[in-house]
Amino acid sequence: MRYFHFLIAGAAALAYVSVATAAEPANPAPAAQTAAKPVAKKPAAKPLQFPDLGGVKSWRAGEKDTIVYVQGQDNGWYRVDTYETCMKFVNDKGLRFITEEIETGERLSKVIADKYICTVIEITKVDAPPPSQAAK
């Protein structure tokens, strides 16, 4: 009978240890590792606008009707992407390049071809316009 009590006590102890270790994680991470690390945010680059180029010296049509390449006063070239198709409306007056301030205080550049106003999505510095495009 003693042997039987010993087996029961041993089985109960083994069951207790099994339950206790199952409740704990296998490799608990130190508190410093589990804390969320702050993600370094890049400061948002201010988008280029036509006044940043010192004005537009010349321009060339892009490979799509929504693209125009402009040369700033620094002689650098910039690709201008617009939301609307603009280049197919160019007439003998050429293009106008304007920047307006909107209600939120942000600046918004636009390309005007004839009576069509095209909102600029982005102005990006490029090495040069595509060589196949004729100068205007």
Secondary structure as the mmCIF struct_conf table of DSSP 4:
data_model
#
loop_
_struct_conf.conf_type_id
_struct_conf.id
_struct_conf.beg_label_comp_id
_struct_conf.beg_label_asym_id
_struct_conf.beg_label_seq_id
_struct_conf.end_label_comp_id
_struct_conf.end_label_asym_id
_struct_conf.end_label_seq_id
HELX_RH_AL_P HELX_RH_AL_P1 ARG A 2 ALA A 23
BEND BEND1 GLU A 24 GLU A 24
BEND BEND2 ALA A 26 ASN A 27
HELX_LH_PP_P HELX_LH_PP_P1 PRO A 28 PRO A 30
HELX_RH_AL_P HELX_RH_AL_P2 ALA A 31 THR A 34
BEND BEND3 ALA A 35 ALA A 35
HELX_LH_PP_P HELX_LH_PP_P2 ALA A 36 LEU A 48
HELX_RH_3T_P HELX_RH_3T_P1 PHE A 50 LEU A 53
TURN_TY1_P TURN_TY1_P1 GLY A 54 GLY A 54
BEND BEND4 GLY A 55 GLY A 55
STRN STRN1 VAL A 56 ALA A 61
BEND BEND5 GLU A 63 LYS A 64
TURN_TY1_P TURN_TY1_P2 ASP A 65 THR A 66
STRN STRN2 ILE A 67 GLY A 72
TURN_TY1_P TURN_TY1_P3 GLN A 73 ASP A 74
BEND BEND6 ASN A 75 ASN A 75
STRN STRN3 TRP A 77 THR A 82
BEND BEND7 TYR A 83 GLU A 84
HELX_RH_3T_P HELX_RH_3T_P2 MET A 87 PHE A 89
STRN STRN4 ASN A 91 ASN A 91
TURN_TY1_P TURN_TY1_P4 ASP A 92 LYS A 93
STRN STRN5 GLY A 94 GLY A 94
STRN STRN6 LEU A 95 GLU A 101
TURN_TY1_P TURN_TY1_P5 GLU A 103 THR A 104
BEND BEND8 GLY A 105 GLY A 105
STRN STRN7 ARG A 107 ALA A 113
TURN_TY1_P TURN_TY1_P6 ASP A 114 LYS A 115
STRN STRN8 TYR A 116 VAL A 126
BEND BEND9 ASP A 127 ALA A 128
TURN_TY1_P TURN_TY1_P7 PRO A 131 SER A 132
BEND BEND10 GLN A 133 GLN A 133
HELX_LH_PP_P HELX_LH_PP_P3 ALA A 134 ALA A 134
STRN STRN9 ALA A 135 ALA A 135
#
